[in-house]
Amino acid sequence: MNKMKLKLIIPNILYAKWRIEENSIKNFIKTFGYWSWERSKPALKIFINDGNVIGEQSSSYLNLDEGDDECMFFVPYHSKTYRTEFGRCLGKNIFIPLACSNSIEIIKESGYSIFRLPINFILKP
């Protein structure tokens, strides 16, 4: 069984990790043909929804490299619900999902947290 997990690292930064079973790859090739595996590219589909919308409101794609099993990315919106799918893009309009993550809601905060930076981050004159 394929697994995928989505985590909130800090406000506006999400981290996705997935594991695709060998049988899923074999089933993909059996269903869509070996040529579709070879011509498709791995991608992460990011769904962006308001809390009151059922289904897909908006989505974006991130291109990945073969063998990637994790991705960290910036999301610009607060008060939204995010979910991801890992899959293969075939051309511009075809996305075939292999794994689906949990959903994460980013609630708008009144301000950002203050956190310490490494000392070597500060440049001395």
C-alpha positions as CSV (number, residue, x, y, z in Angstrom):
1,M,0.0,0.0,0.0
2,N,1.3,3.4,-0.9
3,K,1.7,5.9,1.9
4,M,2.0,9.7,1.9
5,K,2.1,12.2,4.8
6,L,1.9,16.0,4.8
7,K,3.3,18.1,7.7
8,L,3.3,21.7,8.6
9,I,7.0,22.7,9.4
10,I,6.5,26.4,10.1
11,P,3.8,28.8,8.9
12,N,3.7,28.7,5.1
13,I,6.2,25.8,4.8
14,L,4.8,22.3,4.2
15,Y,6.7,19.0,3.9
16,A,5.4,15.9,2.0
17,K,6.9,12.5,2.2
18,W,5.7,9.4,0.4
19,R,6.5,5.7,-0.3
20,I,5.4,4.0,-3.5
21,E,5.2,0.2,-3.5
22,E,6.8,-1.7,-6.4
23,N,3.4,-3.3,-7.1
24,S,1.9,0.1,-7.7
25,I,4.5,0.8,-10.4
26,K,3.8,-2.6,-12.0
27,N,0.1,-1.9,-11.9
28,F,0.6,1.5,-13.4
29,I,2.6,0.0,-16.3
30,K,0.1,-2.9,-16.7
31,T,-2.9,-0.4,-16.8
32,F,-1.4,2.5,-18.9
33,G,1.5,0.8,-20.7
34,Y,5.2,1.0,-20.3
35,W,5.5,3.9,-22.7
36,S,3.3,6.0,-20.3
37,W,5.7,5.4,-17.4
38,E,8.7,6.3,-19.6
39,R,7.1,9.4,-21.0
40,S,5.6,10.6,-17.8
41,K,7.3,12.7,-15.2
42,P,7.0,12.5,-11.4
43,A,5.0,15.4,-9.9
44,L,3.4,16.6,-6.7
45,K,-0.1,18.0,-7.0
46,I,-1.0,20.5,-4.3
47,F,-4.7,21.1,-3.7
48,I,-5.7,24.4,-2.1
49,N,-9.2,24.8,-0.7
50,D,-11.2,27.1,1.5
51,G,-12.8,25.4,4.5
52,N,-16.3,25.6,3.0
53,V,-15.5,24.1,-0.4
54,I,-15.9,20.4,-1.1
55,G,-13.6,19.0,-3.7
56,E,-10.9,20.7,-5.6
57,Q,-11.0,24.5,-5.6
58,S,-7.5,25.2,-6.9
59,S,-4.3,23.2,-7.5
60,S,-0.7,23.6,-8.5
61,Y,1.9,21.1,-9.6
62,L,5.6,20.8,-8.6
63,N,7.9,18.9,-10.9
64,L,10.0,16.3,-9.2
65,D,13.0,14.2,-10.1
66,E,12.9,10.4,-10.6
67,G,13.5,8.8,-7.2
68,D,12.3,11.7,-5.1
69,D,10.4,10.6,-2.0
70,E,10.0,13.9,-0.2
71,C,9.5,17.6,-0.9
72,M,9.4,20.8,1.1
73,F,7.5,23.8,-0.3
74,F,6.2,27.3,0.4
75,V,2.5,28.0,0.4
76,P,1.4,31.6,0.2
77,Y,-2.1,31.5,1.6
78,H,-3.5,31.4,5.2
79,S,-6.9,30.2,6.1
80,K,-6.8,27.4,3.5
81,T,-6.7,23.6,3.6
82,Y,-3.9,21.9,1.7
83,R,-3.6,18.3,0.5
84,T,-1.1,16.7,-1.8
85,E,-1.0,13.8,-4.3
86,F,2.1,12.2,-5.7
87,G,1.8,10.9,-9.2
88,R,2.9,11.0,-12.8
89,C,2.3,13.8,-15.3
90,L,1.8,12.7,-18.9
91,G,1.8,15.8,-21.1
92,K,0.2,19.0,-19.8
93,N,-3.3,17.8,-18.9
94,I,-3.0,14.3,-17.6
95,F,-2.0,13.6,-13.9
96,I,-2.2,10.0,-12.7
97,P,-2.1,9.9,-8.8
98,L,-0.3,7.1,-7.0
99,A,-0.6,8.3,-3.4
100,C,-2.7,10.8,-1.5
101,S,-1.8,12.7,1.7
102,N,-3.8,13.9,4.7
103,S,-5.1,17.4,4.8
104,I,-3.6,20.3,6.7
105,E,-5.4,23.6,7.5
106,I,-3.3,26.7,7.9
107,I,-5.2,29.1,10.2
108,K,-4.5,32.8,9.9
109,E,-2.4,34.0,12.8
110,S,-2.3,37.5,14.2
111,G,1.5,37.5,13.8
112,Y,4.4,35.3,13.1
113,S,6.5,33.6,15.7
114,I,9.9,34.9,16.6
115,F,12.6,32.4,16.5
116,R,16.4,32.5,16.9
117,L,18.7,32.6,13.9
118,P,22.1,31.0,13.9
119,I,24.9,33.4,15.1
120,N,26.8,33.1,11.8
121,F,23.8,34.5,10.0
122,I,24.7,38.0,11.1
123,L,27.4,39.7,9.0
124,K,30.0,41.7,10.9
125,P,31.5,44.8,9.3
